Amino acid sequence: MEARMGASAAETRSDKSSRDKPWIIRTYAGHSNAAESNALYRGNLAKGQTGLSVAFDLPTQTGYDPDHELSRGEVGKVGVSIAHLGDMRTLFQDIPLAQMNTSMTINATAPWLLALYLAVAEEQGAPLAALQGTTQNDIIKEYLSRGTYVFPPAPSLRLTKDVILFTTKNVPKWNPMNVCSYHLQEAGATPVQELSYALAIAIAVLDTVRDDPEFDAASFSDVFGRISFFVNAGLRFVTEICKMRAFSELWDEIAQERYGIDDPKKRIFRYGVQVNSLGLTEQQPENNVHRILIEMLAVTLSKRARARAVQLPAWNEALGLPRPWDQQWSMRMQQILAFETDLLEYDDIFDGSHVIEAKVEALKVETRAELERIGGIGGAVAAVETGALKRALVESNARRISAIEAGDQIVVGVNKWQQGEPSPLTAGEGAIFSVSETVEMEAQTRIREWRSRRDEQAVGQALDALEQAARSGANIMPPSIEAARAGVTTGEWGERLRAVFGEYRAPTGVTLETVSAGAAEDAKLLIADLGERLGETPKIVVGKPGLDGHSNGAEQIALRARDVGFDVTYDGIRQTPTEIVAKAKETGAHVVGLSILSGSHVPLVREVRAKMREAGLDHIPVVVGGIISPEDELVLKNMGVRAVYTPKDYAIDQIMVGLAKVVEKSLDRRDGPSDRPREEAQVY
């Protein structure tokens, strides 16, 4: 018996010499300026990282130079500032691009950043045909989640198509588009929504390429084979494994049935992953290490649905930017799984599991039905323009938050087992990395120097050629590369295309029809009581100043404020302080709530407060939400901010109670305390 068991075990084990290659090991990195980020990249590569994943700051992502008004407070905060060829040259100094696999998280300005990258590669002597990497270039999901779109959907899709056609011909190892369901899950998507919305986006892009009158149909299988995906893995471990297997099988199905792709290699579902950041907690942040590990297993254990590249967030990203040591810790997690365990010595360990097969099939059935519904609307773009997909995401996110508030979805250290020992990891000075306030001024100085040294005639000619291509329908990539060589800046490229294509404001998903879980009765009664004292419905303006497009928090605050009885004004992302103050004056707001997650809260709040004083609105209380350190919370309160909310404040009804108290205190200062007794509530 023992001998037979031993033989059986030997038969299931692969020969170590035939171990699978590990996935590409990355960290998502970039901050402040190109020189600092270059040092970070070279340090991570020396520690065993095998690919680069570049984070760009918001001005770069949305096509503005560091000295533009809308860039104020945003330069170098959530990524590296890249304003021209010189910056890109510095970013990759001493990093041989011909040997590197580089992922760039860039969407609206993807053609431009790729043009800069190709120009630097040429300077290094790297053949374009040898370059490997990915531009995310999924503009459709930007309208639904992350918010770094610029142009309307039609010209945006055209730019995506241009990159695909150019790279297929000239940079054949490059992935020109990473269909990004990652941010869909961050916006609240269920597994079925993540599957169906991502596949619908891929179909919309592929149909756009296929239907182009100048497209060579013979190359379509090559185009299909270079489309990759960038996904999210949450903590529902079994469901996430099944989701990835369903993704793979559905992609193969679409390849054969919709597009007639015969080559099995072209039909392979290729994806990279960053595991879930939405579930990282500010409370007991050391627990995030375990969450990240479990989520990584969901995208590595199943060989048939294993990620080609993995990047993990750091344990402390709910607190602020990670330090190099924090990123190293996440990288070591990958290396231990890939090189110390026997995972890569086996075939798929889930094949034949009745549980897995049943769950995968159920996900596929639901996803096909949702894809059919989206097709009935007119496809992914039409569903974006009508607001249908955005509204569905806001609703599913509202259900998730309500489940956490009610305790139906347990989050350790947040709504259960909150008591714990203080974390030594967060103690002491320098526990969280912060970008210096001087970074923006230095970037402005550098770009002025860059402009002063270049050939203005060559720049003008390059921009004219770019505009001509944009207006004529010619591929945008060749004139973009020429513009990069001539010294054109990111803001100039963006400005010229804005003049041709215009700008766009996507639906917010917060409408009278948006379904939510509702609000607690005591919160509703408190707002009703406040309304009686005011003699009118309490009014709140929810504002998103700056370039931060992460709108999930603002949407949920606006939705719950509506449910408790506020008259809510929420106009979406990328509002200037002037616009927010004007809206507060126009609506007669009783409180202004600002949501800022990019780390630019101090300069942006300072500007909003200054403009409110100029407009005679200093009596209107301001509250702020975002990823804000205790030190910055004190700074904001010294500016006159009445309350600060961070990711630890998950109970939105309590935030509504806090808003009511803020308004009441402002009335007390104006009128004197009300005679009516009021039950005190804790402000979170």
C-alpha positions as CSV (number, residue, x, y, z in Angstrom):
1,M,0.0,0.0,0.0
2,E,2.8,2.5,1.0
3,A,4.7,1.6,-2.1
4,R,1.7,2.2,-4.4
5,M,1.0,5.6,-2.7
6,G,4.7,6.6,-3.2
7,A,4.6,5.6,-6.9
8,S,1.3,7.6,-7.4
9,A,2.9,10.7,-5.9
10,A,5.9,10.4,-8.1
11,E,3.7,10.1,-11.2
12,T,2.0,13.4,-10.5
13,R,5.2,15.4,-9.9
14,S,6.9,17.1,-12.8
15,D,10.6,16.8,-13.3
16,K,12.3,19.9,-11.7
17,S,14.2,20.4,-14.9
18,S,10.9,21.2,-16.6
19,R,9.8,23.8,-14.1
20,D,7.7,26.5,-15.6
21,K,9.2,29.9,-16.0
22,P,8.1,32.3,-13.3
23,W,5.9,35.2,-14.1
24,I,7.5,38.6,-14.7
25,I,8.0,40.1,-11.2
26,R,7.2,43.8,-11.0
27,T,6.5,46.6,-8.6
28,Y,4.3,49.6,-9.6
29,A,6.6,52.5,-9.1
30,G,7.4,56.1,-9.9
31,H,7.3,59.4,-8.0
32,S,8.4,63.0,-8.0
33,N,10.9,63.3,-10.9
34,A,12.6,61.1,-13.5
35,A,16.0,61.0,-11.8
36,E,14.5,59.8,-8.4
37,S,12.3,57.2,-10.2
38,N,15.3,56.0,-12.2
39,A,17.2,55.3,-9.0
40,L,14.2,53.5,-7.6
41,Y,14.0,51.3,-10.8
42,R,17.6,50.4,-10.8
43,G,17.5,49.6,-7.1
44,N,14.5,47.3,-7.6
45,L,16.1,45.6,-10.6
46,A,19.2,44.9,-8.5
47,K,16.9,43.3,-5.9
48,G,15.5,40.8,-8.4
49,Q,12.7,42.6,-10.1
50,T,12.4,41.3,-13.7
51,G,10.2,43.9,-15.3
52,L,9.3,47.6,-14.9
53,S,5.9,49.0,-14.2
54,V,5.8,52.8,-14.5
55,A,3.4,55.0,-12.5
56,F,2.9,58.4,-14.1
57,D,1.6,61.5,-12.2
58,L,-1.8,62.9,-13.0
59,P,-0.6,65.8,-15.2
60,T,1.3,63.4,-17.4
61,Q,-1.7,61.1,-17.6
62,T,-4.1,63.8,-18.5
63,G,-1.9,65.8,-20.9
64,Y,-0.7,68.8,-18.9
65,D,2.7,70.3,-18.3
66,P,3.9,70.8,-14.7
67,D,3.3,74.6,-14.9
68,H,-0.3,74.3,-16.0
69,E,-3.0,75.7,-13.7
70,L,-4.7,72.3,-13.3
71,S,-1.3,70.6,-12.4
72,R,-1.1,72.6,-9.2
73,G,-0.5,70.3,-6.3
74,E,-0.4,67.2,-8.5
75,V,3.1,67.1,-9.9
76,G,5.0,63.9,-8.9
77,K,2.4,62.9,-6.3
78,V,1.0,59.6,-7.6
79,G,3.7,58.9,-10.1
80,V,6.6,60.3,-12.0
81,S,6.3,63.6,-14.0
82,I,7.3,63.1,-17.6
83,A,7.0,66.3,-19.6
84,H,9.3,65.8,-22.6
85,L,11.9,63.6,-24.2
86,G,14.6,64.7,-21.7
87,D,12.5,63.4,-18.8
88,M,11.9,60.0,-20.5
89,R,15.6,59.8,-21.3
90,T,16.5,60.4,-17.6
91,L,13.8,57.9,-16.5
92,F,15.5,55.0,-18.3
93,Q,19.1,56.1,-18.0
94,D,21.4,53.0,-17.7
95,I,18.4,50.7,-18.2
96,P,18.8,48.9,-21.6
97,L,15.3,49.0,-23.1
98,A,16.1,46.3,-25.7
99,Q,16.4,43.8,-22.7
100,M,13.6,45.2,-20.6
101,N,9.9,44.4,-20.3
102,T,8.3,47.7,-19.5
103,S,4.6,48.2,-18.5
104,M,3.3,51.8,-18.6
105,T,0.0,52.6,-16.8
106,I,-1.1,55.2,-19.2
107,N,-4.3,55.7,-21.2
108,A,-5.5,59.0,-22.6
109,T,-1.9,60.0,-23.4
110,A,-0.7,56.5,-24.2
111,P,0.3,57.3,-27.8
112,W,2.4,60.2,-26.6
113,L,4.2,58.3,-23.8
114,L,4.9,55.4,-26.1
115,A,6.3,57.9,-28.7
116,L,8.7,59.2,-26.0
117,Y,9.6,55.6,-25.1
118,L,10.3,54.7,-28.7
119,A,12.4,57.8,-29.2
120,V,14.5,57.0,-26.2
121,A,14.9,53.4,-27.4
122,E,16.1,54.7,-30.8
123,E,18.7,56.9,-29.0
124,Q,19.9,53.8,-27.1
125,G,20.2,51.9,-30.4
126,A,17.5,49.4,-29.5
127,P,15.6,48.0,-32.6
128,L,11.9,48.7,-32.3
129,A,11.2,45.1,-33.2
130,A,13.1,44.0,-30.0
131,L,11.1,46.1,-27.6
132,Q,8.8,44.2,-25.2
133,G,6.2,45.8,-22.9
134,T,2.7,47.1,-22.6
135,T,0.8,50.3,-22.8
136,Q,-2.4,50.0,-20.8
137,N,-4.2,52.2,-23.3
138,D,-7.7,51.1,-22.1
139,I,-9.5,54.4,-22.4
140,I,-13.1,53.0,-22.0
141,K,-12.6,51.8,-18.4
142,E,-11.3,55.3,-17.6
143,Y,-14.8,56.6,-18.2
144,L,-16.1,54.0,-15.7
145,S,-13.5,54.1,-12.9
146,R,-10.1,55.8,-12.8
147,G,-11.0,59.0,-14.6
148,T,-7.9,59.9,-16.5
149,Y,-9.7,60.3,-19.8
150,V,-9.4,63.5,-21.8
151,F,-11.1,63.2,-25.2
152,P,-14.6,61.9,-26.1
153,P,-15.0,58.1,-26.7
154,A,-14.9,58.1,-30.5
155,P,-11.5,60.0,-31.0
156,S,-10.2,58.1,-27.9
157,L,-10.9,54.8,-29.5
158,R,-9.3,56.0,-32.7
159,L,-6.1,56.8,-30.8
160,T,-6.2,53.3,-29.2
161,K,-6.6,51.8,-32.7
162,D,-3.7,53.9,-34.0
163,V,-1.4,52.5,-31.4
164,I,-2.5,48.9,-32.1
165,L,-2.0,49.2,-35.8
166,F,1.4,51.0,-35.5
167,T,2.8,48.5,-32.9
168,T,1.5,45.4,-34.8
169,K,3.5,46.5,-37.8
170,N,6.6,48.2,-36.2
171,V,6.9,46.9,-32.6
172,P,5.5,43.4,-32.9
173,K,6.5,42.2,-29.4
174,W,4.7,45.1,-27.8
175,N,1.3,44.7,-26.1
176,P,-0.5,47.9,-27.4
177,M,-3.5,47.5,-25.1
178,N,-4.0,46.1,-21.6
179,V,-7.8,45.7,-21.2
180,C,-7.9,46.8,-17.6
181,S,-10.5,45.2,-15.4
182,Y,-8.4,46.1,-12.3
183,H,-9.9,49.5,-11.9
184,L,-13.4,48.1,-12.5
185,Q,-13.1,45.9,-9.4
186,E,-11.7,48.9,-7.5
187,A,-14.9,50.8,-8.5
188,G,-17.0,48.0,-7.0
189,A,-17.4,45.6,-9.9
190,T,-18.6,42.1,-9.1
191,P,-16.8,39.2,-10.7
192,V,-19.4,39.0,-13.4
193,Q,-19.2,42.7,-14.0
194,E,-15.4,42.6,-14.2
195,L,-15.6,39.7,-16.7
196,S,-18.3,41.1,-18.9
197,Y,-17.3,44.8,-18.9
198,A,-13.6,43.9,-19.7
199,L,-14.6,41.5,-22.5
200,A,-17.1,44.1,-23.9
201,I,-14.3,46.7,-23.9
202,A,-12.0,44.3,-25.8
203,I,-14.7,43.6,-28.3
204,A,-15.3,47.3,-28.9
205,V,-11.6,47.9,-29.5
206,L,-11.2,44.9,-31.8
207,D,-14.3,45.8,-33.8
208,T,-13.0,49.3,-34.2
209,V,-9.7,47.9,-35.6
210,R,-11.4,45.3,-37.8
211,D,-13.9,47.8,-39.3
212,D,-11.2,50.4,-40.2
213,P,-11.3,50.7,-44.0
214,E,-7.5,50.7,-44.3
215,F,-7.0,47.7,-42.0
216,D,-5.2,44.7,-43.5
217,A,-7.6,41.8,-42.5
218,A,-4.7,39.3,-42.9
219,S,-3.0,40.7,-39.8
220,F,-6.1,40.5,-37.5
221,S,-4.9,37.3,-35.8
222,D,-1.7,39.2,-34.9
223,V,-3.7,42.1,-33.5
224,F,-5.8,39.7,-31.5
225,G,-2.8,37.9,-30.2
226,R,-1.2,41.1,-28.8
227,I,-4.2,42.2,-26.8
228,S,-3.5,41.6,-23.1
229,F,-5.4,42.1,-19.9
230,F,-4.7,43.7,-16.5
231,V,-6.8,42.2,-13.8
232,N,-7.6,42.5,-10.1
233,A,-7.7,39.7,-7.5
234,G,-9.7,40.1,-4.4
235,L,-9.9,38.1,-1.2
236,R,-12.7,35.7,-2.2
237,F,-10.0,33.2,-3.0
238,V,-12.0,30.4,-4.8
239,T,-14.1,32.9,-6.7
240,E,-11.0,34.7,-8.0
241,I,-9.4,31.5,-9.2
242,C,-12.6,30.6,-11.0
243,K,-12.9,34.1,-12.4
244,M,-9.5,33.8,-14.0
245,R,-10.3,30.4,-15.5
246,A,-13.6,31.8,-16.8
247,F,-11.7,34.7,-18.4
248,S,-9.4,32.3,-20.2
249,E,-12.2,30.1,-21.5
250,L,-14.4,33.0,-22.6
251,W,-11.6,34.8,-24.4
252,D,-10.9,31.6,-26.3
253,E,-14.6,31.3,-27.1
254,I,-14.8,34.9,-28.4
255,A,-11.6,34.4,-30.5
256,Q,-13.1,31.5,-32.3
257,E,-16.8,32.3,-32.5
258,R,-16.7,36.1,-33.1
259,Y,-13.4,36.6,-34.9
260,G,-12.5,33.2,-36.4
261,I,-9.0,32.9,-34.9
262,D,-7.7,29.4,-35.6
263,D,-4.2,29.6,-34.1
264,P,-4.4,28.4,-30.5
265,K,-1.4,30.5,-29.6
266,K,-3.1,33.7,-30.7
267,R,-6.2,32.8,-28.6
268,I,-4.3,32.5,-25.3
269,F,-5.6,34.8,-22.5
270,R,-2.5,36.7,-21.5
271,Y,-2.7,38.9,-18.4
272,G,-0.8,40.8,-15.8
273,V,-2.2,41.5,-12.3
274,Q,-2.0,43.8,-9.4
275,V,-4.0,42.4,-6.5
276,N,-6.7,44.3,-4.8
277,S,-5.8,47.7,-3.2
278,L,-9.5,48.5,-2.4
279,G,-9.4,46.1,0.5
280,L,-6.2,47.5,2.1
281,T,-7.1,48.9,5.5
282,E,-5.8,51.9,7.4
283,Q,-6.7,50.1,10.6
284,Q,-4.2,47.4,11.6
285,P,-2.3,47.9,8.3
286,E,0.0,45.0,9.0
287,N,-3.0,42.7,8.2
288,N,-2.6,43.8,4.6
289,V,0.4,41.6,4.2
290,H,-1.7,38.5,4.6
291,R,-4.4,39.9,2.3
292,I,-1.9,40.6,-0.5
293,L,-0.4,37.1,-0.2
294,I,-3.8,35.3,-0.4
295,E,-4.8,37.5,-3.3
296,M,-1.6,36.7,-5.1
297,L,-2.3,32.9,-4.8
298,A,-5.5,33.3,-6.7
299,V,-3.7,34.4,-9.8
300,T,-0.7,32.0,-9.6
301,L,-1.9,28.6,-8.3
302,S,-4.0,27.6,-11.4
303,K,-1.5,27.0,-14.2
304,R,-4.1,27.3,-17.0
305,A,-5.0,30.8,-15.7
306,R,-1.7,32.0,-14.3
307,A,-0.7,35.6,-14.6
308,R,2.2,36.5,-17.0
309,A,3.2,39.4,-14.8
310,V,2.5,40.2,-11.2
311,Q,2.9,43.5,-9.2
312,L,1.8,43.7,-5.6
313,P,0.8,46.8,-3.7
314,A,2.6,47.5,-0.4
315,W,1.1,46.8,3.0
316,N,0.9,50.5,3.8
317,E,-0.7,52.0,0.7
318,A,-3.9,52.9,2.6
319,L,-1.6,55.2,4.6
320,G,0.4,56.8,1.9
321,L,3.1,56.2,-0.7
322,P,5.2,53.1,0.0
323,R,8.9,53.3,0.7
324,P,11.5,51.2,-1.2
325,W,11.6,48.8,1.7
326,D,7.8,48.3,1.6
327,Q,8.0,47.6,-2.1
328,Q,10.9,45.2,-1.5
329,W,8.7,43.3,1.0
330,S,6.0,42.8,-1.6
331,M,8.6,41.7,-4.2
332,R,10.1,39.1,-1.8
333,M,6.6,37.6,-1.4
334,Q,6.6,36.9,-5.1
335,Q,10.1,35.6,-5.2
336,I,9.5,33.2,-2.3
337,L,6.4,31.7,-4.0
338,A,8.1,31.4,-7.4
339,F,11.5,30.1,-6.3
340,E,11.2,28.5,-2.9
341,T,8.0,26.5,-3.4
342,D,7.3,23.6,-5.8
343,L,4.3,25.4,-7.4
344,L,5.9,25.7,-10.9
345,E,6.8,22.0,-11.0
346,Y,3.2,20.8,-11.5
347,D,0.4,20.9,-14.0
348,D,-2.8,22.7,-13.1
349,I,-3.8,21.4,-9.6
350,F,-7.5,22.4,-10.1
351,D,-8.2,20.4,-13.2
352,G,-10.9,17.8,-12.4
353,S,-12.3,19.7,-9.4
354,H,-16.1,19.6,-9.5
355,V,-16.3,22.7,-7.3
356,I,-14.0,24.7,-9.6
357,E,-15.7,23.5,-12.8
358,A,-19.2,24.3,-11.5
359,K,-18.2,27.8,-10.3
360,V,-16.4,28.5,-13.6
361,E,-19.4,27.4,-15.6
362,A,-21.8,29.5,-13.5
363,L,-19.6,32.6,-14.1
364,K,-19.5,32.0,-17.8
365,V,-23.2,31.7,-18.1
366,E,-23.8,34.9,-16.2
367,T,-21.1,36.7,-18.1
368,R,-22.5,35.7,-21.5
369,A,-25.9,37.0,-20.4
370,E,-24.4,40.3,-19.3
371,L,-22.4,40.6,-22.6
372,E,-25.6,40.1,-24.5
373,R,-27.3,42.9,-22.4
374,I,-24.4,45.3,-23.2
375,G,-24.6,44.3,-26.8
376,G,-28.3,45.2,-26.8
377,I,-27.5,48.7,-25.5
378,G,-25.1,49.1,-28.5
379,G,-21.9,47.8,-27.0
380,A,-19.4,49.1,-24.4
381,V,-19.1,52.6,-25.7
382,A,-22.8,53.2,-25.9
383,A,-23.3,51.7,-22.5
384,V,-20.6,54.2,-21.2
385,E,-22.2,57.2,-22.9
386,T,-25.7,56.4,-21.5
387,G,-24.3,56.0,-18.0
388,A,-25.7,52.4,-17.7
389,L,-22.4,50.8,-16.8
390,K,-21.2,53.5,-14.4
391,R,-24.5,53.5,-12.6
392,A,-24.3,49.7,-12.2
393,L,-20.8,50.0,-10.7
394,V,-21.9,52.7,-8.3
395,E,-24.7,50.5,-7.1
396,S,-22.6,47.4,-6.6
397,N,-20.0,49.5,-4.7
398,A,-22.8,50.8,-2.5
399,R,-23.9,47.3,-1.7
400,R,-20.4,46.3,-0.8
401,I,-20.0,49.3,1.6
402,S,-23.4,48.7,3.2
403,A,-22.5,45.1,3.8
404,I,-19.3,46.2,5.6
405,E,-21.2,48.8,7.6
406,A,-23.8,46.2,8.7
407,G,-21.1,43.7,9.6
408,D,-22.4,41.2,7.0
409,Q,-19.0,41.4,5.2
410,I,-16.3,41.0,7.9
411,V,-13.1,43.0,7.5
412,V,-10.6,42.1,10.2
413,G,-9.5,45.0,12.3
414,V,-12.2,47.3,10.8
415,N,-15.7,46.0,11.7
416,K,-14.6,43.0,13.8
417,W,-11.7,42.5,16.2
418,Q,-10.8,46.2,16.2
419,Q,-8.7,45.9,19.4
420,G,-5.1,45.1,18.8
421,E,-1.5,46.0,19.7
422,P,0.0,49.1,18.2
423,S,1.9,48.3,15.1
424,P,5.7,48.9,15.4
425,L,5.8,49.1,11.5
426,T,4.0,52.5,11.6
427,A,6.0,53.9,14.5
428,G,8.7,56.5,14.1
429,E,9.6,59.2,11.7
430,G,9.7,58.4,8.0
431,A,7.3,55.4,8.3
432,I,5.4,56.7,5.3
433,F,7.1,58.2,2.2
434,S,6.0,61.7,1.2
435,V,6.8,63.7,-1.9
436,S,8.5,67.0,-1.2
437,E,6.5,70.2,-1.9
438,T,9.6,71.4,-3.8
439,V,9.1,68.8,-6.6
440,E,6.5,70.9,-8.4
441,M,8.6,74.1,-8.4
442,E,11.6,72.1,-9.6
443,A,9.6,70.6,-12.4
444,Q,8.4,74.0,-13.5
445,T,12.0,75.3,-13.6
446,R,13.1,72.3,-15.6
447,I,10.4,72.6,-18.2
448,R,11.1,76.3,-18.7
449,E,14.7,75.5,-19.3
450,W,13.7,72.7,-21.7
451,R,11.6,75.1,-23.8
452,S,14.3,77.8,-23.8
453,R,16.9,75.3,-25.3
454,R,14.9,73.7,-28.1
455,D,14.3,74.7,-31.8
456,E,10.9,76.5,-31.7
457,Q,10.5,76.3,-35.5
458,A,11.0,72.5,-35.4
459,V,8.5,72.3,-32.5
460,G,5.9,74.3,-34.4
461,Q,6.3,72.2,-37.5
462,A,5.9,69.0,-35.5
463,L,2.8,70.2,-33.8
464,D,1.3,71.3,-37.1
465,A,2.0,67.8,-38.5
466,L,0.4,66.3,-35.4
467,E,-2.7,68.4,-35.9
468,Q,-2.9,67.6,-39.6
469,A,-2.8,63.8,-38.8
470,A,-5.4,64.2,-36.1
471,R,-7.8,66.0,-38.5
472,S,-7.2,63.8,-41.5
473,G,-7.5,60.5,-39.7
474,A,-3.9,59.5,-40.4
475,N,-2.2,57.3,-37.8
476,I,-1.2,59.5,-34.8
477,M,2.0,57.6,-33.9
478,P,4.5,58.7,-36.6
479,P,3.9,62.5,-36.0
480,S,3.9,61.9,-32.3
481,I,7.3,60.3,-32.5
482,E,8.6,63.2,-34.6
483,A,7.1,65.6,-32.1
484,A,8.9,63.8,-29.3
485,R,12.2,64.1,-31.2
486,A,11.6,67.8,-31.8
487,G,11.2,68.5,-28.1
488,V,7.4,68.9,-27.9
489,T,6.0,68.7,-24.3
490,T,3.3,66.6,-22.9
491,G,1.0,69.6,-22.4
492,E,1.6,70.8,-26.0
493,W,0.7,67.4,-27.4
494,G,-2.4,67.3,-25.2
495,E,-3.4,70.9,-26.0
496,R,-3.1,70.4,-29.8
497,L,-5.3,67.3,-29.7
498,R,-7.8,68.9,-27.4
499,A,-8.2,71.6,-30.0
500,V,-9.1,68.9,-32.6
501,F,-11.1,66.4,-30.5
502,G,-12.5,68.5,-27.7
503,E,-12.8,67.3,-24.1
504,Y,-15.4,65.0,-22.4
505,R,-17.1,64.7,-19.1
506,A,-18.3,61.2,-18.4
507,P,-21.6,60.4,-16.5
508,T,-21.0,60.2,-12.7
509,G,-23.4,57.3,-12.1
510,V,-25.0,59.3,-9.3
511,T,-28.6,60.0,-10.4
512,L,-32.1,59.9,-9.0
513,E,-32.4,56.4,-10.6
514,T,-29.2,55.0,-8.9
515,V,-30.3,52.3,-6.4
516,S,-28.5,52.2,-3.1
517,A,-28.9,50.3,0.2
518,G,-30.4,53.4,1.8
519,A,-29.5,55.1,5.0
520,A,-30.2,54.5,8.7
521,E,-33.3,56.1,10.1
522,D,-31.4,58.0,12.9
523,A,-29.2,59.7,10.3
524,K,-32.3,60.7,8.2
525,L,-34.0,62.1,11.3
526,L,-30.9,64.1,12.2
527,I,-30.8,65.7,8.7
528,A,-34.5,66.4,8.9
529,D,-34.0,68.1,12.2
530,L,-31.2,70.2,10.7
531,G,-33.5,71.1,7.8
532,E,-36.1,72.4,10.3
533,R,-33.5,74.6,11.9
534,L,-32.3,75.9,8.5
535,G,-35.8,76.4,7.2
536,E,-34.8,74.6,4.0
537,T,-33.3,71.3,2.8
538,P,-29.6,71.1,3.9
539,K,-27.4,71.5,0.8
540,I,-24.0,69.9,0.2
541,V,-21.5,70.4,-2.6
542,V,-19.3,67.4,-3.1
543,G,-16.2,68.5,-5.0
544,K,-13.3,66.7,-6.7
545,P,-10.6,69.4,-7.1
546,G,-7.5,68.8,-9.1
547,L,-6.8,65.9,-11.5
548,D,-7.6,63.0,-9.2
549,G,-10.0,60.8,-11.0
550,H,-10.6,58.2,-8.3
551,S,-14.2,59.1,-7.7
552,N,-15.5,56.0,-5.8
553,G,-15.5,57.8,-2.4
554,A,-17.1,61.0,-3.7
555,E,-19.8,59.0,-5.5
556,Q,-20.7,57.0,-2.3
557,I,-20.8,60.2,-0.2
558,A,-23.0,61.9,-2.7
559,L,-25.3,58.9,-2.9
560,R,-25.7,58.5,0.8
561,A,-26.1,62.2,1.3
562,R,-29.0,62.0,-1.1
563,D,-30.5,59.1,0.9
564,V,-30.3,60.9,4.2
565,G,-32.0,64.0,2.9
566,F,-29.3,66.4,1.7
567,D,-29.8,68.4,-1.5
568,V,-26.6,67.1,-3.3
569,T,-24.6,68.8,-6.0
570,Y,-21.9,66.5,-7.5
571,D,-20.5,67.3,-10.9
572,G,-17.8,64.6,-11.1
573,I,-14.1,64.8,-11.4
574,R,-11.5,67.4,-12.4
575,Q,-13.1,70.6,-11.0
576,T,-11.1,73.7,-10.4
577,P,-11.3,75.4,-7.0
578,T,-12.9,78.3,-8.8
579,E,-15.7,76.0,-10.2
580,I,-16.3,74.4,-6.8
581,V,-16.6,77.8,-5.0
582,A,-18.9,79.1,-7.8
583,K,-21.1,76.0,-7.3
584,A,-21.2,76.5,-3.6
585,K,-22.4,80.1,-4.1
586,E,-24.9,79.3,-6.8
587,T,-26.6,76.5,-4.7
588,G,-26.4,78.2,-1.4
589,A,-24.5,75.3,0.1
590,H,-24.4,74.7,3.8
591,V,-21.3,72.5,3.6
592,V,-18.6,71.7,1.0
593,G,-17.0,68.3,1.0
594,L,-13.8,67.8,-0.9
595,S,-12.5,64.4,-2.0
596,I,-8.8,64.2,-2.8
597,L,-6.9,60.9,-3.0
598,S,-3.8,61.9,-4.9
599,G,-1.9,63.4,-2.0
600,S,-2.4,67.0,-3.2
601,H,-4.9,67.8,-0.5
602,V,-2.9,70.5,1.3
603,P,-2.3,72.9,-1.7
604,L,-5.7,72.3,-3.2
605,V,-7.6,72.8,0.0
606,R,-5.5,75.9,0.6
607,E,-6.7,77.3,-2.8
608,V,-10.3,76.4,-2.2
609,R,-10.3,78.1,1.2
610,A,-8.7,81.2,-0.3
611,K,-11.2,81.5,-3.1
612,M,-14.1,81.0,-0.6
613,R,-12.8,83.9,1.4
614,E,-12.6,86.0,-1.7
615,A,-16.2,85.1,-2.6
616,G,-17.5,85.9,0.9
617,L,-18.2,82.2,1.6
618,D,-15.8,81.7,4.5
619,H,-18.8,80.9,6.8
620,I,-19.5,77.7,4.8
621,P,-17.8,74.8,6.5
622,V,-15.4,72.6,4.5
623,V,-14.7,68.9,5.2
624,V,-12.1,66.8,3.4
625,G,-11.7,63.1,2.6
626,G,-8.7,61.2,1.3
627,I,-5.5,59.4,2.2
628,I,-4.3,61.9,4.7
629,S,-1.6,61.5,7.3
630,P,-2.2,62.7,10.9
631,E,0.4,65.5,10.3
632,D,-1.5,66.7,7.2
633,E,-4.8,66.4,9.1
634,L,-3.5,69.0,11.6
635,V,-2.4,71.2,8.7
636,L,-5.8,71.1,7.2
637,K,-7.6,71.9,10.4
638,N,-5.3,74.8,11.0
639,M,-6.5,76.1,7.6
640,G,-10.1,76.0,8.9
641,V,-11.2,72.5,7.7
642,R,-13.9,71.3,10.1
643,A,-13.5,67.6,9.7
644,V,-11.2,65.1,8.0
645,Y,-12.1,61.6,6.9
646,T,-9.7,58.9,5.8
647,P,-10.1,55.2,4.7
648,K,-10.7,54.2,8.4
649,D,-14.0,56.0,8.2
650,Y,-16.0,53.2,6.5
651,A,-19.3,53.9,8.2
652,I,-20.9,56.4,5.8
653,D,-24.0,57.0,8.0
654,Q,-21.6,58.2,10.7
655,I,-20.0,60.5,8.2
656,M,-23.5,61.9,7.5
657,V,-24.0,62.5,11.2
658,G,-20.7,64.2,11.3
659,L,-21.6,66.5,8.4
660,A,-24.8,67.5,10.2
661,K,-22.9,68.3,13.3
662,V,-20.5,70.4,11.3
663,V,-23.3,72.4,9.8
664,E,-25.0,72.8,13.3
665,K,-21.8,74.1,14.8
666,S,-21.4,76.7,12.0
667,L,-25.0,77.8,12.7
668,D,-24.2,78.0,16.4
669,R,-21.3,80.3,15.6
670,R,-23.5,82.5,13.5
671,D,-26.7,82.5,15.5
672,G,-25.8,81.3,19.0
673,P,-26.6,77.8,20.2
674,S,-30.1,76.4,19.6
675,D,-32.2,76.0,22.7
676,R,-33.4,72.6,21.6
677,P,-31.5,69.7,23.2
678,R,-29.7,67.5,20.7
679,E,-28.1,64.1,21.3
680,E,-24.4,64.3,20.7
681,A,-23.1,61.9,18.1
682,Q,-19.5,60.9,17.5
683,V,-17.9,62.5,14.4
684,Y,-15.8,60.0,12.5
